[in-house]
Amino acid sequence: MTKFGNSETDITVQESTACREIVLEIMKFGVKEQQLLKIIYLLSLELSGRDALVEISTSANNFINNLTDGENLSQSKIIA
């Protein structure tokens, strides 16, 4: 059977590869954790789905707001 065009799987792989290339390009800048969170926040504002926009932007914004000078996000916080 002759295959014409790309299958749905091929398209998904190509899109994932493009996403990963974008991430690698951003990481070349040597961005800090806080900058990554800000990028995630700003990208979330571009989402067309309201639920995803609200959930992701709120979560990223909460992490940004909880950062203090010298605090590392890898340290766990216990919420009582």
N, C-alpha and C positions, 0 to 999 in steps of 0.2 A: 504494500500500500504506500503510495506517495504521500508525503507529508507536506502540506502547504501552510506557511505561516508558523507562528509560535503557539505552542500549547499553553494552557492556563498555568501549568507548572513552570514552563520556560519563562513566562512573563513575570511570575512571582519571584523566581530566582534572579532575573535581571533587575527587578525593582529593589530587591533586598541588597543586591550587589551595589547598586547606585547609592542606596542609603548608607551602606557601610563605607563607601568611598567618601561621602560627604562627612561622615563622622571622623574618618582618618584625616581629612583635610583640616577640620576644626582642631583636632588634637595636635597637628603640626605647629599650631600657634603656641603650644605650651600653656594652655588655659588652666586656671586653678579651679578647684571644686566649686567655689562660689560663682565663678563665671559660667561653668557648665550648667549650674542650676538656673542662672539668669537666662541662658540660651534656651534651656528647656521651657522655662516660663514664657519667654517671648514666642517660641514656636507654638506652644500650646494655645496662645491667643489667636493663632492663624487657623485653628481647627474649625471645621464647619459644624461638627456634631457638638451640640451644646453640653451634653452630659460629660463627654470626654474633655472638652474645653474647661469646664468648671472644676472637675475632679483633678485633672493634671495641673492646671494653673494654681489651684488652691494648695495642693500638696507641695509643689515646687516653691511657691511663695512662702509657705510655712517654714520650709527648710531654710530659705534665704533669711527670713526674719529672725530665726532662732540662732543664726550664726553670730558668734562674738569674735572679737579680735583674738587670734591665736587658737581658736577652737577648731578641732579637727573633726570632720563628720564621721570618721571611722570610729570615734569613741561612741559607745552606746549610751543612751540616756534612758534611765528608768523613770517611767511616769507613774506616780503614786496616785 
